[in-house]
Amino acid sequence: MTDTKDKYSHIEGSREIVFDDNFEKMSSHLEAVVFDLDGTLTDSIAQILACTHHTFDVFGFPQPDDKAIMSTIGLELSEALVSLMPEDKKNLGEKVTHDYREIFKANRSYQIDILFDGIEPLLKKIKDRGLKIGYASGRSMAGIRRTLDATILGSYCDGICAGSEVPSKPDPKMMHILCQRMNVKEMNVLGVGDSGLDIKMYQNAKSMSLGVQTGVWSGTALMNLKPDMLLPSVGDLIKYL
């Protein structure tokens, strides 16, 4: 049986690790940069925690630990919620997912989109280099579009693929579809994410991978997955472009 401490150990550890030895080689054939949203571009983990606790309270379910919730961020929503529900209530997954979305829409505080520092200068620099920008998120398409419409992210978008369209990360289908939509080759794409699900998806798609340490996973844990590059935050990428 997995010890709780071990189960969530990916959350603990240093968040200031820099590994950039591969960037010069990667940049020579770069066509596009693909970003995860939650924990990578948007500082939204607190809202996800709050909305999940709110939903479980409405249903009278035992409250999951914050670390348990954080370990599901990046999965398609229904899969994440069902994994947190008591065994004898998992048949209510569709209803719980529906009500989570309704609770989210009804509470403005859960919808405030906070971007991490340095996002717009970074996206502008990527575009100035002639590269494409895509977003690959476990959110629904409606959830992605809501954030893109509410922030500057929508002005720098060449393609989207949502968790509601494909199997959950780390299945590579999300990247395959997104790369088709942007007309780029997976091997020429740098995927940026904050969790193991992101990094493994990029690796499974044979794309390049950059881990950032502003979300669920610590830099120590991400480094164990051997991403091609690791930075404290996504804004730091601008120094390499």
C-alpha positions in Angstrom: 0.0 0.0 0.0 1.4 3.4 -1.0 2.2 5.7 2.0 0.3 9.0 1.8 3.5 10.9 2.1 5.0 9.0 -0.9 1.8 9.4 -2.9 1.9 13.1 -2.8 5.7 13.6 -2.7 5.7 15.2 -6.1 4.3 18.3 -4.5 7.2 18.7 -2.1 10.7 19.9 -3.0 12.6 22.7 -4.5 10.9 25.1 -7.0 13.9 27.0 -8.1 15.7 24.5 -10.2 17.1 25.6 -13.6 18.1 23.1 -16.3 18.6 24.7 -19.7 21.4 22.8 -21.3 19.3 21.6 -24.2 17.6 24.9 -25.3 20.1 25.9 -28.0 19.7 22.5 -29.7 15.9 22.6 -29.3 15.5 26.1 -30.7 17.1 25.2 -34.0 14.0 23.3 -35.2 11.3 24.9 -33.1 8.0 25.6 -34.9 5.6 26.1 -32.0 5.2 26.4 -28.2 2.3 24.6 -26.5 1.1 25.6 -23.1 -0.9 24.0 -20.4 -3.1 26.5 -18.6 -3.7 25.7 -14.8 -0.5 26.2 -12.9 1.5 27.0 -16.0 0.0 30.2 -17.4 -2.9 30.8 -14.9 -2.5 30.9 -11.1 -5.8 29.0 -10.7 -5.0 26.1 -8.2 -6.7 27.9 -5.3 -9.9 28.3 -7.3 -9.8 24.6 -8.3 -9.4 23.6 -4.7 -12.2 25.9 -3.5 -14.7 24.8 -6.1 -13.9 21.1 -5.5 -14.4 21.5 -1.7 -17.7 23.5 -2.4 -19.0 20.7 -4.7 -18.2 17.9 -2.3 -19.8 19.9 0.5 -23.0 20.2 -1.5 -23.1 16.4 -2.1 -22.2 15.7 1.5 -19.1 13.7 0.5 -16.1 13.4 2.7 -13.7 16.2 1.9 -10.6 15.2 -0.1 -7.2 16.4 1.1 -5.9 19.4 -0.8 -2.9 17.4 -2.0 -5.3 14.7 -3.3 -7.1 17.3 -5.4 -3.8 18.8 -6.6 -2.7 15.4 -7.8 -5.7 15.3 -10.2 -5.2 18.7 -11.8 -4.6 18.2 -15.5 -6.9 15.3 -15.9 -10.2 15.8 -17.7 -12.7 17.1 -15.0 -15.0 14.2 -14.7 -12.1 11.8 -14.4 -10.5 14.0 -11.7 -13.7 14.3 -9.7 -14.6 10.6 -9.8 -11.1 9.7 -8.7 -11.7 11.8 -5.5 -15.2 10.5 -4.8 -16.0 7.7 -2.3 -16.2 4.3 -4.0 -19.9 3.9 -3.4 -20.7 7.3 -4.9 -18.7 7.0 -8.1 -21.8 6.2 -10.1 -22.8 9.9 -9.5 -19.8 11.1 -11.4 -21.8 12.7 -14.3 -24.1 14.6 -11.9 -21.2 15.8 -9.7 -19.3 17.0 -12.8 -22.4 18.9 -14.0 -22.9 20.5 -10.6 -19.2 21.4 -10.3 -19.5 23.3 -13.6 -22.7 25.0 -12.4 -21.1 26.0 -9.0 -18.1 27.3 -10.9 -20.2 29.5 -13.2 -22.3 30.8 -10.2 -19.3 31.9 -8.2 -17.4 34.8 -9.7 -14.5 34.3 -7.3 -13.7 31.0 -8.9 -13.6 32.5 -12.4 -11.1 35.3 -11.9 -8.2 34.6 -14.3 -4.9 35.5 -12.8 -1.9 35.1 -15.2 1.6 34.6 -13.9 4.1 37.4 -14.3 5.6 38.0 -17.7 3.1 36.1 -19.8 2.3 38.8 -22.5 5.9 39.8 -23.2 6.7 36.1 -23.5 3.9 35.4 -26.0 4.7 38.5 -28.0 8.4 37.3 -28.2 7.3 33.9 -29.4 5.2 35.4 -32.1 8.0 37.8 -33.1 10.2 34.8 -33.7 7.6 33.5 -36.1 6.5 30.6 -33.9 3.0 29.3 -33.3 1.2 29.1 -30.0 -1.2 26.4 -28.8 -3.0 25.6 -25.6 -3.4 22.0 -24.4 -5.5 21.7 -21.2 -7.6 19.1 -19.4 -10.4 21.7 -19.2 -13.5 21.6 -21.4 -13.3 23.6 -24.6 -15.8 26.1 -23.1 -13.5 26.5 -20.1 -10.5 27.1 -22.2 -12.3 29.6 -24.4 -13.6 31.5 -21.4 -10.1 32.1 -20.2 -8.8 33.0 -23.6 -11.6 35.5 -24.1 -11.1 37.0 -20.6 -7.4 37.5 -20.9 -4.7 38.4 -23.5 -4.2 34.6 -24.2 -6.8 34.7 -26.9 -4.8 37.2 -28.9 -1.9 34.8 -29.1 -3.6 31.5 -30.2 -3.0 29.3 -33.2 -4.7 26.2 -31.8 -6.5 24.6 -28.9 -7.2 21.0 -27.8 -9.4 20.4 -24.7 -9.7 17.5 -22.3 -13.3 17.2 -23.3 -12.2 16.1 -26.8 -9.6 13.4 -26.1 -8.4 10.9 -23.4 -6.8 12.5 -20.4 -3.2 13.4 -20.2 -0.6 11.8 -20.4 -2.2 10.2 -23.5 -0.5 11.9 -26.5 -3.7 12.3 -28.5 -4.2 15.8 -27.3 -0.9 16.8 -28.7 -1.4 14.9 -32.0 -4.7 16.7 -32.6 -3.3 20.1 -31.6 -0.3 19.8 -33.8 -2.6 18.8 -36.7 -4.7 21.9 -36.1 -1.6 24.1 -36.1 0.0 22.3 -39.0 3.3 21.6 -37.2 5.2 18.4 -36.4 5.1 17.1 -32.8 8.9 16.8 -32.7 9.3 20.5 -33.5 7.0 21.6 -30.7 8.1 22.7 -27.2 5.4 21.7 -24.6 5.3 23.7 -21.4 3.6 22.4 -18.2 3.7 22.3 -14.5 2.8 18.6 -13.8 4.0 15.1 -14.5 0.9 14.6 -16.6 2.0 17.5 -18.9 5.6 16.4 -19.2 4.7 12.7 -19.9 2.2 13.7 -22.5 4.8 15.8 -24.3 7.3 13.0 -24.1 4.7 10.4 -25.3 4.0 12.6 -28.3 7.7 12.8 -29.0 7.7 16.6 -28.5 10.2 18.6 -26.5 9.3 19.4 -22.9 9.7 22.3 -20.5 8.7 22.0 -16.9 7.8 25.0 -14.8 7.6 25.0 -11.0 4.6 27.3 -10.4 1.9 24.6 -10.2 1.3 21.2 -8.7 4.7 19.5 -9.1 7.9 20.7 -7.5 11.0 21.1 -9.6 12.6 18.2 -7.7 9.8 15.9 -8.8 9.7 17.2 -12.4 13.5 16.7 -12.8 13.0 13.0 -12.1 10.9 12.8 -15.3 13.9 14.2 -17.3 12.2 17.0 -19.2 14.3 18.7 -21.9 14.3 21.9 -19.9 13.2 23.1 -16.4 12.6 26.7 -15.2 11.2 28.3 -12.1 8.3 29.9 -14.0 7.0 30.3 -17.5 8.0 33.9 -17.7 11.7 32.9 -17.5 11.5 31.4 -21.0 11.7 34.8 -22.5 15.4 35.0 -21.7 16.1 32.2 -24.1 14.1 33.4 -27.1 
